[in-house]
């Protein structure tokens, strides 16, 4: 596609949240039908919950793996992968742990909250990929030292991987265009990335069904389902439409 028809400035940096996977059938966390409406985050997604009942925590994550295994990436994931293929400078940061961006073909991806499809040993630090659904036994054990393994995800009260956070902040600080897609913008530090980008001069575009704390700070707001809104923005941005 000819460059002169492009109306956005690179690097493009994207932050996604659970809203991008909602149209695939993966529940979001907050709002109607959100996971935290039916389950208490503190019983299932904290280090203390895991220490007191690892099997209960694992049942929750095993159920989520099973649910996601039955879902397919949607048009929103596909458009984001297409934007990456057609960009020289692109970084996507996702708060999602479902792996749907990779299944849609995204490659430059920072999984800032970890992955449902990786396990980690809290004792020896071993990390490994595991796609089994269902597990042979719960809780799963470390293949090296046989301790009880945990999902390689970030729980409430835990710090993000400092390297991933630093890379994400650097990317946000260099962004020409920052797309924030399907996130309530309530969970920090990820929620701070769009504003960091904006302060550094990026054009901030929000895609969401609803208003969020970021809406008032965005330069453009595409309200509606991420799949159709991303498609519409990408079509406009690559066809010499109004400059962003
Ligand atoms: P939330 O559940 O907080 O927010 C989902 C957002 O997606 C809301 O703003 C919805 O309006 C929007 N949304 C829903 N469906 C959409 C659609 N089809 N198109 C566009 N937008 C849509 O989820 P996150 O912001 O991802 O963290 O939550 C952030 C973090 O809080 C998660 O990574 C998780 C959670 O607790 C940890 O587990 C550490």
py3Dmol code that shows the C-alpha trace and the ligand (Angstrom):
import py3Dmol

protein = """\
ATOM      1  CA  UNK A   1       0.000   0.000   0.000  1.00  0.00           C
ATOM      2  CA  UNK A   2       1.490   3.378  -0.966  1.00  0.00           C
ATOM      3  CA  UNK A   3       2.904   5.334   1.966  1.00  0.00           C
ATOM      4  CA  UNK A   4       1.529   8.691   0.810  1.00  0.00           C
ATOM      5  CA  UNK A   5      -2.000   7.474   1.538  1.00  0.00           C
ATOM      6  CA  UNK A   6      -1.185   6.926   5.200  1.00  0.00           C
ATOM      7  CA  UNK A   7      -2.488   9.446   7.649  1.00  0.00           C
ATOM      8  CA  UNK A   8      -0.919   8.225  10.888  1.00  0.00           C
ATOM      9  CA  UNK A   9       2.502   8.753  12.385  1.00  0.00           C
ATOM     10  CA  UNK A  10       4.742   5.823  13.362  1.00  0.00           C
ATOM     11  CA  UNK A  11       5.821   4.271  15.644  1.00  0.00           C
ATOM     12  CA  UNK A  12       2.420   2.791  16.340  1.00  0.00           C
ATOM     13  CA  UNK A  13       2.065   1.516  19.891  1.00  0.00           C
ATOM     14  CA  UNK A  14      -1.035  -0.387  20.996  1.00  0.00           C
ATOM     15  CA  UNK A  15      -2.325  -1.227  24.460  1.00  0.00           C
ATOM     16  CA  UNK A  16      -5.076  -3.838  24.559  1.00  0.00           C
ATOM     17  CA  UNK A  17      -7.340  -5.093  27.327  1.00  0.00           C
ATOM     18  CA  UNK A  18      -9.979  -7.755  27.689  1.00  0.00           C
ATOM     19  CA  UNK A  19     -12.486  -5.809  25.543  1.00  0.00           C
ATOM     20  CA  UNK A  20     -10.584  -6.850  22.408  1.00  0.00           C
ATOM     21  CA  UNK A  21     -11.274 -10.519  23.217  1.00  0.00           C
ATOM     22  CA  UNK A  22     -14.883  -9.984  24.317  1.00  0.00           C
ATOM     23  CA  UNK A  23     -16.189 -10.557  20.775  1.00  0.00           C
ATOM     24  CA  UNK A  24     -14.365 -13.904  20.771  1.00  0.00           C
ATOM     25  CA  UNK A  25     -16.418 -14.964  23.806  1.00  0.00           C
ATOM     26  CA  UNK A  26     -13.731 -14.401  26.450  1.00  0.00           C
ATOM     27  CA  UNK A  27     -15.277 -12.653  29.471  1.00  0.00           C
ATOM     28  CA  UNK A  28     -13.968  -9.229  30.485  1.00  0.00           C
ATOM     29  CA  UNK A  29     -13.167  -8.507  34.139  1.00  0.00           C
ATOM     30  CA  UNK A  30     -15.400  -5.591  35.039  1.00  0.00           C
ATOM     31  CA  UNK A  31     -18.950  -4.614  34.107  1.00  0.00           C
ATOM     32  CA  UNK A  32     -21.871  -6.848  33.203  1.00  0.00           C
ATOM     33  CA  UNK A  33     -20.855 -10.496  32.876  1.00  0.00           C
ATOM     34  CA  UNK A  34     -17.279  -9.633  33.901  1.00  0.00           C
ATOM     35  CA  UNK A  35     -15.245 -12.235  35.793  1.00  0.00           C
ATOM     36  CA  UNK A  36     -14.930 -10.058  38.879  1.00  0.00           C
ATOM     37  CA  UNK A  37     -18.729  -9.869  39.078  1.00  0.00           C
ATOM     38  CA  UNK A  38     -19.012 -13.636  39.717  1.00  0.00           C
ATOM     39  CA  UNK A  39     -15.658 -14.324  41.361  1.00  0.00           C
ATOM     40  CA  UNK A  40     -13.711 -12.490  44.019  1.00  0.00           C
ATOM     41  CA  UNK A  41     -10.340 -11.504  42.619  1.00  0.00           C
ATOM     42  CA  UNK A  42      -8.803 -11.764  46.062  1.00  0.00           C
ATOM     43  CA  UNK A  43      -9.823 -15.431  46.422  1.00  0.00           C
ATOM     44  CA  UNK A  44      -8.384 -16.421  43.046  1.00  0.00           C
ATOM     45  CA  UNK A  45      -5.815 -13.993  41.718  1.00  0.00           C
ATOM     46  CA  UNK A  46      -3.470 -13.131  44.579  1.00  0.00           C
ATOM     47  CA  UNK A  47      -0.315 -14.781  45.967  1.00  0.00           C
ATOM     48  CA  UNK A  48      -2.136 -15.250  49.314  1.00  0.00           C
ATOM     49  CA  UNK A  49      -4.990 -17.144  47.603  1.00  0.00           C
ATOM     50  CA  UNK A  50      -2.455 -19.434  45.920  1.00  0.00           C
ATOM     51  CA  UNK A  51      -0.617 -20.089  49.196  1.00  0.00           C
ATOM     52  CA  UNK A  52      -3.814 -20.982  51.024  1.00  0.00           C
ATOM     53  CA  UNK A  53      -5.523 -23.058  48.289  1.00  0.00           C
ATOM     54  CA  UNK A  54      -3.440 -23.711  45.155  1.00  0.00           C
ATOM     55  CA  UNK A  55      -5.938 -26.244  43.851  1.00  0.00           C
ATOM     56  CA  UNK A  56      -8.823 -23.746  43.940  1.00  0.00           C
ATOM     57  CA  UNK A  57      -6.713 -21.129  42.149  1.00  0.00           C
ATOM     58  CA  UNK A  58      -5.669 -23.727  39.587  1.00  0.00           C
ATOM     59  CA  UNK A  59      -9.290 -24.777  38.988  1.00  0.00           C
ATOM     60  CA  UNK A  60     -10.035 -21.158  38.062  1.00  0.00           C
ATOM     61  CA  UNK A  61      -7.085 -20.966  35.635  1.00  0.00           C
ATOM     62  CA  UNK A  62      -7.769 -24.462  34.206  1.00  0.00           C
ATOM     63  CA  UNK A  63     -11.361 -23.370  33.516  1.00  0.00           C
ATOM     64  CA  UNK A  64     -10.126 -20.196  31.788  1.00  0.00           C
ATOM     65  CA  UNK A  65      -7.697 -22.211  29.631  1.00  0.00           C
ATOM     66  CA  UNK A  66     -10.528 -24.509  28.606  1.00  0.00           C
ATOM     67  CA  UNK A  67     -12.800 -21.559  27.822  1.00  0.00           C
ATOM     68  CA  UNK A  68     -10.152 -19.738  25.746  1.00  0.00           C
ATOM     69  CA  UNK A  69      -9.194 -22.951  23.914  1.00  0.00           C
ATOM     70  CA  UNK A  70     -12.758 -22.972  22.552  1.00  0.00           C
ATOM     71  CA  UNK A  71     -12.534 -19.341  21.331  1.00  0.00           C
ATOM     72  CA  UNK A  72     -11.111 -17.956  18.100  1.00  0.00           C
ATOM     73  CA  UNK A  73      -9.395 -14.602  17.476  1.00  0.00           C
ATOM     74  CA  UNK A  74     -11.869 -12.058  16.081  1.00  0.00           C
ATOM     75  CA  UNK A  75     -11.633  -9.313  13.454  1.00  0.00           C
ATOM     76  CA  UNK A  76     -10.176  -6.898  16.051  1.00  0.00           C
ATOM     77  CA  UNK A  77      -7.207  -9.211  16.702  1.00  0.00           C
ATOM     78  CA  UNK A  78      -6.826  -9.696  12.939  1.00  0.00           C
ATOM     79  CA  UNK A  79      -6.757  -5.950  12.176  1.00  0.00           C
ATOM     80  CA  UNK A  80      -4.107  -5.399  14.860  1.00  0.00           C
ATOM     81  CA  UNK A  81      -1.972  -8.148  13.290  1.00  0.00           C
ATOM     82  CA  UNK A  82      -2.504  -6.516   9.887  1.00  0.00           C
ATOM     83  CA  UNK A  83      -1.446  -3.094  11.221  1.00  0.00           C
ATOM     84  CA  UNK A  84       1.744  -4.716  12.527  1.00  0.00           C
ATOM     85  CA  UNK A  85       2.471  -6.329   9.133  1.00  0.00           C
ATOM     86  CA  UNK A  86       2.092  -2.980   7.382  1.00  0.00           C
ATOM     87  CA  UNK A  87       4.103  -0.899   9.858  1.00  0.00           C
ATOM     88  CA  UNK A  88       7.826  -0.295  10.060  1.00  0.00           C
ATOM     89  CA  UNK A  89       7.748   0.511  13.759  1.00  0.00           C
ATOM     90  CA  UNK A  90       5.133  -1.244  15.829  1.00  0.00           C
ATOM     91  CA  UNK A  91       4.791  -2.498  19.401  1.00  0.00           C
ATOM     92  CA  UNK A  92       1.739  -4.037  21.008  1.00  0.00           C
ATOM     93  CA  UNK A  93       1.379  -4.310  24.765  1.00  0.00           C
ATOM     94  CA  UNK A  94      -1.437  -6.517  25.981  1.00  0.00           C
ATOM     95  CA  UNK A  95      -2.906  -6.965  29.423  1.00  0.00           C
ATOM     96  CA  UNK A  96      -4.593 -10.107  28.118  1.00  0.00           C
ATOM     97  CA  UNK A  97      -3.273 -13.524  29.039  1.00  0.00           C
ATOM     98  CA  UNK A  98      -5.396 -15.462  26.541  1.00  0.00           C
ATOM     99  CA  UNK A  99      -2.893 -15.789  23.648  1.00  0.00           C
ATOM    100  CA  UNK A 100      -5.469 -14.699  21.032  1.00  0.00           C
ATOM    101  CA  UNK A 101      -3.221 -11.954  19.611  1.00  0.00           C
ATOM    102  CA  UNK A 102      -0.536 -14.533  18.762  1.00  0.00           C
ATOM    103  CA  UNK A 103      -3.141 -16.856  17.266  1.00  0.00           C
ATOM    104  CA  UNK A 104      -4.210 -13.957  15.002  1.00  0.00           C
ATOM    105  CA  UNK A 105      -0.598 -13.533  13.817  1.00  0.00           C
ATOM    106  CA  UNK A 106       0.735 -10.736  16.051  1.00  0.00           C
ATOM    107  CA  UNK A 107       4.464 -11.022  16.695  1.00  0.00           C
ATOM    108  CA  UNK A 108       5.766  -7.873  18.394  1.00  0.00           C
ATOM    109  CA  UNK A 109       3.809  -8.504  21.543  1.00  0.00           C
ATOM    110  CA  UNK A 110       4.533  -7.691  25.175  1.00  0.00           C
ATOM    111  CA  UNK A 111       2.319  -9.746  27.479  1.00  0.00           C
ATOM    112  CA  UNK A 112       2.584  -7.410  30.412  1.00  0.00           C
ATOM    113  CA  UNK A 113       0.306  -9.504  32.685  1.00  0.00           C
ATOM    114  CA  UNK A 114       1.784 -12.860  31.646  1.00  0.00           C
ATOM    115  CA  UNK A 115       0.195 -15.795  29.843  1.00  0.00           C
ATOM    116  CA  UNK A 116      -2.364 -18.481  30.604  1.00  0.00           C
ATOM    117  CA  UNK A 117      -0.217 -20.795  28.494  1.00  0.00           C
ATOM    118  CA  UNK A 118       2.958 -20.516  30.572  1.00  0.00           C
ATOM    119  CA  UNK A 119       3.659 -22.012  33.989  1.00  0.00           C
ATOM    120  CA  UNK A 120       6.293 -21.038  36.503  1.00  0.00           C
ATOM    121  CA  UNK A 121       7.864 -22.692  39.528  1.00  0.00           C
ATOM    122  CA  UNK A 122       7.778 -20.423  42.583  1.00  0.00           C
ATOM    123  CA  UNK A 123      10.620 -22.495  44.129  1.00  0.00           C
ATOM    124  CA  UNK A 124      13.258 -22.899  41.420  1.00  0.00           C
ATOM    125  CA  UNK A 125      12.112 -20.161  39.010  1.00  0.00           C
ATOM    126  CA  UNK A 126      11.725 -22.513  36.024  1.00  0.00           C
ATOM    127  CA  UNK A 127       9.253 -21.241  33.361  1.00  0.00           C
ATOM    128  CA  UNK A 128       7.715 -23.354  30.643  1.00  0.00           C
ATOM    129  CA  UNK A 129       5.036 -23.321  27.981  1.00  0.00           C
ATOM    130  CA  UNK A 130       2.124 -25.667  28.589  1.00  0.00           C
ATOM    131  CA  UNK A 131      -0.869 -25.989  26.291  1.00  0.00           C
ATOM    132  CA  UNK A 132      -2.572 -28.952  27.983  1.00  0.00           C
ATOM    133  CA  UNK A 133      -6.338 -28.719  28.310  1.00  0.00           C
ATOM    134  CA  UNK A 134      -7.436 -30.258  30.602  1.00  0.00           C
ATOM    135  CA  UNK A 135      -4.479 -30.859  32.925  1.00  0.00           C
ATOM    136  CA  UNK A 136      -3.668 -34.461  33.816  1.00  0.00           C
ATOM    137  CA  UNK A 137      -3.595 -33.458  37.484  1.00  0.00           C
ATOM    138  CA  UNK A 138      -4.262 -30.353  39.495  1.00  0.00           C
ATOM    139  CA  UNK A 139      -2.250 -28.595  40.703  1.00  0.00           C
ATOM    140  CA  UNK A 140       0.493 -29.171  38.112  1.00  0.00           C
ATOM    141  CA  UNK A 141       4.052 -29.671  39.363  1.00  0.00           C
ATOM    142  CA  UNK A 142       7.442 -28.365  38.271  1.00  0.00           C
ATOM    143  CA  UNK A 143       9.252 -30.853  35.979  1.00  0.00           C
ATOM    144  CA  UNK A 144      12.588 -29.854  37.594  1.00  0.00           C
ATOM    145  CA  UNK A 145      11.968 -29.783  41.338  1.00  0.00           C
ATOM    146  CA  UNK A 146       8.399 -31.151  41.667  1.00  0.00           C
ATOM    147  CA  UNK A 147       7.108 -28.133  43.616  1.00  0.00           C
ATOM    148  CA  UNK A 148       3.580 -26.956  42.923  1.00  0.00           C
ATOM    149  CA  UNK A 149       3.705 -24.769  39.800  1.00  0.00           C
ATOM    150  CA  UNK A 150       1.781 -21.536  39.370  1.00  0.00           C
ATOM    151  CA  UNK A 151       0.334 -19.814  36.306  1.00  0.00           C
ATOM    152  CA  UNK A 152       2.916 -17.382  34.878  1.00  0.00           C
ATOM    153  CA  UNK A 153       0.581 -14.429  35.283  1.00  0.00           C
ATOM    154  CA  UNK A 154       0.656 -11.248  37.333  1.00  0.00           C
ATOM    155  CA  UNK A 155      -1.659 -11.359  40.337  1.00  0.00           C
ATOM    156  CA  UNK A 156      -3.041  -8.482  42.376  1.00  0.00           C
ATOM    157  CA  UNK A 157      -0.377  -7.237  44.742  1.00  0.00           C
ATOM    158  CA  UNK A 158       2.469  -8.416  42.493  1.00  0.00           C
ATOM    159  CA  UNK A 159       4.884  -6.279  40.525  1.00  0.00           C
ATOM    160  CA  UNK A 160       5.077  -6.503  36.745  1.00  0.00           C
ATOM    161  CA  UNK A 161       8.249  -7.889  35.201  1.00  0.00           C
ATOM    162  CA  UNK A 162      10.506  -4.798  35.400  1.00  0.00           C
ATOM    163  CA  UNK A 163      12.077  -5.461  31.962  1.00  0.00           C
ATOM    164  CA  UNK A 164       8.695  -5.756  30.247  1.00  0.00           C
ATOM    165  CA  UNK A 165       7.474  -2.638  31.995  1.00  0.00           C
ATOM    166  CA  UNK A 166      10.588  -0.702  31.011  1.00  0.00           C
ATOM    167  CA  UNK A 167      10.320  -1.819  27.365  1.00  0.00           C
ATOM    168  CA  UNK A 168       6.625  -0.871  27.371  1.00  0.00           C
ATOM    169  CA  UNK A 169       7.320   2.558  28.851  1.00  0.00           C
ATOM    170  CA  UNK A 170      10.103   3.211  26.355  1.00  0.00           C
ATOM    171  CA  UNK A 171       7.832   2.229  23.471  1.00  0.00           C
ATOM    172  CA  UNK A 172       5.019   4.430  24.814  1.00  0.00           C
ATOM    173  CA  UNK A 173       7.436   7.360  25.153  1.00  0.00           C
ATOM    174  CA  UNK A 174       8.452   7.041  21.470  1.00  0.00           C
ATOM    175  CA  UNK A 175       4.956   6.489  20.041  1.00  0.00           C
ATOM    176  CA  UNK A 176       3.747   8.681  17.194  1.00  0.00           C
ATOM    177  CA  UNK A 177       0.297   7.097  17.402  1.00  0.00           C
ATOM    178  CA  UNK A 178      -0.972   5.256  20.478  1.00  0.00           C
ATOM    179  CA  UNK A 179      -4.042   3.033  20.167  1.00  0.00           C
ATOM    180  CA  UNK A 180      -5.744   2.001  23.404  1.00  0.00           C
ATOM    181  CA  UNK A 181      -8.227  -0.782  22.761  1.00  0.00           C
ATOM    182  CA  UNK A 182     -10.853  -2.400  25.011  1.00  0.00           C
ATOM    183  CA  UNK A 183      -9.456  -1.571  28.420  1.00  0.00           C
ATOM    184  CA  UNK A 184     -11.156   0.108  31.357  1.00  0.00           C
ATOM    185  CA  UNK A 185      -7.895   1.949  32.068  1.00  0.00           C
ATOM    186  CA  UNK A 186      -8.218   1.224  35.780  1.00  0.00           C
ATOM    187  CA  UNK A 187      -5.324  -1.138  36.460  1.00  0.00           C
ATOM    188  CA  UNK A 188      -1.910   0.439  36.884  1.00  0.00           C
ATOM    189  CA  UNK A 189       0.827   0.570  35.785  1.00  0.00           C
ATOM    190  CA  UNK A 190      -0.548  -0.518  32.359  1.00  0.00           C
ATOM    191  CA  UNK A 191      -3.229   2.172  32.503  1.00  0.00           C
ATOM    192  CA  UNK A 192      -0.514   4.842  32.784  1.00  0.00           C
ATOM    193  CA  UNK A 193       1.040   3.976  29.399  1.00  0.00           C
ATOM    194  CA  UNK A 194      -1.426   5.897  27.181  1.00  0.00           C
ATOM    195  CA  UNK A 195      -0.941   9.065  29.239  1.00  0.00           C
ATOM    196  CA  UNK A 196       2.818   8.659  29.212  1.00  0.00           C
ATOM    197  CA  UNK A 197       2.630   8.447  25.410  1.00  0.00           C
ATOM    198  CA  UNK A 198       0.329  11.449  25.221  1.00  0.00           C
ATOM    199  CA  UNK A 199       2.640  13.566  27.405  1.00  0.00           C
ATOM    200  CA  UNK A 200       5.523  12.622  25.096  1.00  0.00           C
ATOM    201  CA  UNK A 201       3.567  13.888  22.078  1.00  0.00           C
ATOM    202  CA  UNK A 202       1.717  10.837  20.727  1.00  0.00           C
ATOM    203  CA  UNK A 203      -1.671  11.082  19.045  1.00  0.00           C
ATOM    204  CA  UNK A 204      -3.894   9.086  21.414  1.00  0.00           C
ATOM    205  CA  UNK A 205      -6.819   7.118  19.989  1.00  0.00           C
ATOM    206  CA  UNK A 206      -9.240   5.164  22.149  1.00  0.00           C
ATOM    207  CA  UNK A 207     -11.405   2.254  20.979  1.00  0.00           C
ATOM    208  CA  UNK A 208     -14.005   1.205  23.537  1.00  0.00           C
ATOM    209  CA  UNK A 209     -17.699   0.472  23.908  1.00  0.00           C
ATOM    210  CA  UNK A 210     -17.906   3.015  26.708  1.00  0.00           C
ATOM    211  CA  UNK A 211     -16.270   6.089  28.150  1.00  0.00           C
ATOM    212  CA  UNK A 212     -13.304   5.409  30.417  1.00  0.00           C
ATOM    213  CA  UNK A 213     -11.047   7.600  32.552  1.00  0.00           C
ATOM    214  CA  UNK A 214      -8.878   7.950  29.403  1.00  0.00           C
ATOM    215  CA  UNK A 215     -11.631   9.189  27.103  1.00  0.00           C
ATOM    216  CA  UNK A 216     -11.311  12.855  28.013  1.00  0.00           C
ATOM    217  CA  UNK A 217      -7.564  12.751  27.305  1.00  0.00           C
ATOM    218  CA  UNK A 218      -7.855  11.018  23.926  1.00  0.00           C
ATOM    219  CA  UNK A 219      -7.365  12.937  20.678  1.00  0.00           C
ATOM    220  CA  UNK A 220      -9.847  10.622  18.952  1.00  0.00           C
ATOM    221  CA  UNK A 221     -12.466   8.273  20.334  1.00  0.00           C
ATOM    222  CA  UNK A 222     -13.911   5.415  18.283  1.00  0.00           C
ATOM    223  CA  UNK A 223     -16.846   4.238  20.347  1.00  0.00           C
ATOM    224  CA  UNK A 224     -18.265   0.791  19.601  1.00  0.00           C
ATOM    225  CA  UNK A 225     -17.084  -2.814  19.253  1.00  0.00           C
ATOM    226  CA  UNK A 226     -13.307  -3.004  18.775  1.00  0.00           C
ATOM    227  CA  UNK A 227     -13.599  -5.249  15.698  1.00  0.00           C
ATOM    228  CA  UNK A 228     -15.651  -2.830  13.591  1.00  0.00           C
ATOM    229  CA  UNK A 229     -14.085   0.350  14.984  1.00  0.00           C
ATOM    230  CA  UNK A 230     -10.507  -0.823  14.398  1.00  0.00           C
ATOM    231  CA  UNK A 231     -11.448  -1.915  10.883  1.00  0.00           C
ATOM    232  CA  UNK A 232     -13.007   1.494  10.174  1.00  0.00           C
ATOM    233  CA  UNK A 233     -10.024   3.404  11.595  1.00  0.00           C
ATOM    234  CA  UNK A 234      -7.477   1.304   9.694  1.00  0.00           C
ATOM    235  CA  UNK A 235      -9.400   1.710   6.449  1.00  0.00           C
ATOM    236  CA  UNK A 236      -9.533   5.476   6.922  1.00  0.00           C
ATOM    237  CA  UNK A 237      -5.909   5.712   8.088  1.00  0.00           C
ATOM    238  CA  UNK A 238      -4.606   3.902   5.005  1.00  0.00           C
ATOM    239  CA  UNK A 239      -6.790   5.496   2.380  1.00  0.00           C
ATOM    240  CA  UNK A 240      -5.732   9.102   2.709  1.00  0.00           C
ATOM    241  CA  UNK A 241      -8.720   9.909   4.939  1.00  0.00           C
ATOM    242  CA  UNK A 242      -8.639  12.640   7.515  1.00  0.00           C
ATOM    243  CA  UNK A 243      -5.159  13.003   9.063  1.00  0.00           C
ATOM    244  CA  UNK A 244      -4.662  11.740  12.607  1.00  0.00           C
TER     245      UNK A 244
END
"""
ligand_1 = """\
39
LIG
P -11.893 -4.612 32.120
O -12.909 -5.695 32.292
O -11.544 -3.786 33.295
O -12.383 -3.604 30.965
C -12.825 -4.073 29.733
C -13.067 -2.871 28.847
O -13.372 -3.335 27.554
C -14.223 -1.983 29.302
O -13.809 -0.619 29.259
C -15.315 -2.253 28.255
O -16.131 -1.110 27.997
C -14.487 -2.598 27.046
N -15.131 -3.483 26.063
C -15.907 -4.568 26.293
N -16.263 -5.153 25.138
C -15.703 -4.413 24.130
C -15.701 -4.499 22.715
N -16.347 -5.461 22.059
N -15.015 -3.563 22.027
C -14.359 -2.556 22.661
N -14.323 -2.441 24.010
C -14.984 -3.346 24.737
O -10.603 -5.311 31.454
P -9.123 -4.767 31.356
O -9.082 -3.300 31.148
O -8.411 -5.645 30.407
O -5.435 -7.827 35.471
O -8.601 -5.088 32.824
C -7.297 -4.756 33.160
C -6.742 -5.793 34.110
O -7.632 -5.944 35.236
C -6.647 -7.195 33.546
O -5.468 -7.415 32.809
C -6.675 -8.040 34.775
C -7.842 -7.375 35.453
O -8.011 -7.615 36.801
C -4.890 -8.785 36.214
O -5.406 -9.889 36.318
C -3.601 -8.396 36.851
"""
view = py3Dmol.view(width=600, height=400)
view.addModel(protein, "pdb")
view.setStyle({"model": 0}, {"cartoon": {"style": "trace"}})
view.addModel(ligand_1, "xyz")
view.setStyle({"model": 1}, {"stick": {}})
view.zoomTo()
view.show()
